[in-house]
């Protein structure tokens, strides 16, 4: 009886099925290591090409700006030369030279005049 009384003193719990020791399941990655290296190298090549294109564009832009500055300088020089040639034409008229000669006290002597062929 003592054995019987002792058995009833324990509370019986429902039986839980025990799973055998499971090894942790390794999750497979989407890409393998080789694919990762390959994709990384393609990405690096793409970034390098993009940087080269940007660098070339900046060089082209700098050259274009320099060309525009030079063209502007040339246009200013052409305008200045045109203004100076107009001024030379105005100052070398016959009437102006004759007035300046009279102002300095020179007289026209037909025998001292030499004809020089013009341009």
C-alpha positions in Angstrom: 0.0 0.0 0.0 2.8 2.3 0.6 3.8 2.0 -2.9 0.4 2.7 -4.2 0.0 5.8 -2.0 3.3 7.0 -3.2 2.3 6.7 -6.8 -0.7 8.8 -6.4 1.2 11.6 -4.6 2.9 12.5 -7.9 0.9 14.5 -10.4 1.0 12.9 -13.8 1.8 15.3 -16.6 0.9 14.7 -20.2 3.6 13.0 -22.2 5.5 15.3 -24.5 7.1 13.6 -27.4 10.8 14.2 -27.3 12.5 15.1 -30.6 15.8 13.6 -31.2 18.7 16.2 -31.0 18.3 18.3 -34.2 21.2 20.0 -35.8 20.6 23.6 -36.5 19.5 24.1 -40.1 21.8 26.3 -42.1 20.0 28.7 -44.2 21.3 28.9 -47.7 22.2 32.4 -49.0 20.7 33.7 -52.2 24.2 34.0 -53.8 27.3 31.9 -53.4 30.6 33.4 -52.5 31.8 33.2 -56.1 28.7 35.0 -57.4 29.1 37.7 -54.7 32.7 38.3 -55.8 31.6 38.4 -59.5 28.8 40.8 -58.8 31.0 43.0 -56.7 33.7 43.1 -59.4 31.0 44.1 -62.0 29.7 46.8 -59.7 33.2 48.1 -59.1 33.9 48.1 -62.9 30.6 50.0 -63.4 31.4 52.6 -60.8 34.9 53.0 -62.3 33.5 53.6 -65.8 31.0 56.1 -64.4 33.8 58.0 -62.6 35.9 58.0 -65.8 32.9 59.4 -67.8 32.4 62.1 -65.2 36.0 63.0 -65.2 36.1 63.2 -69.0 33.0 65.4 -69.0 34.6 67.8 -66.5 37.8 68.0 -68.7 35.6 68.7 -71.7 33.7 71.4 -69.8 36.9 73.0 -68.6 38.3 73.0 -72.2 35.0 74.5 -73.5 35.1 77.3 -71.0 38.7 78.0 -71.9 37.9 78.1 -75.6 35.0 80.5 -74.9 37.3 82.8 -73.0 39.8 82.8 -75.8 37.1 83.4 -78.4 35.9 86.4 -76.3 39.4 87.7 -76.1 39.8 87.4 -79.9 36.5 89.2 -80.5 37.6 92.0 -78.3 41.0 92.3 -80.1 39.2 92.3 -83.5 36.9 95.1 -82.3 39.8 97.0 -81.0 41.7 96.6 -84.3 38.6 97.7 -86.3 38.3 100.8 -84.1 42.0 101.6 -84.6 41.8 101.1 -88.3 38.8 103.5 -88.5 40.7 106.0 -86.4 43.8 105.7 -88.7 41.5 106.3 -91.7 40.0 109.4 -90.0 43.4 110.8 -89.0 45.0 110.2 -92.4 42.5 112.2 -94.5 43.9 114.8 -96.9 42.0 117.7 -95.3 43.3 116.9 -91.8 46.9 116.6 -93.0 46.6 119.9 -94.9 45.1 121.6 -91.9 47.9 120.3 -89.7 50.5 121.5 -92.2 49.0 125.0 -92.3 48.9 125.0 -88.5 52.6 124.3 -88.4 53.4 127.0 -91.0 54.1 124.7 -94.0 53.3 125.8 -97.5 52.4 123.8 -100.6 55.2 123.8 -103.1 54.3 121.9 -106.2 57.9 121.2 -107.1 58.6 119.5 -103.7 55.6 117.2 -103.9 56.4 113.5 -104.5 53.6 111.1 -105.4 53.8 107.9 -103.5 51.7 105.0 -104.7 49.0 104.2 -102.1 47.7 100.9 -101.0 
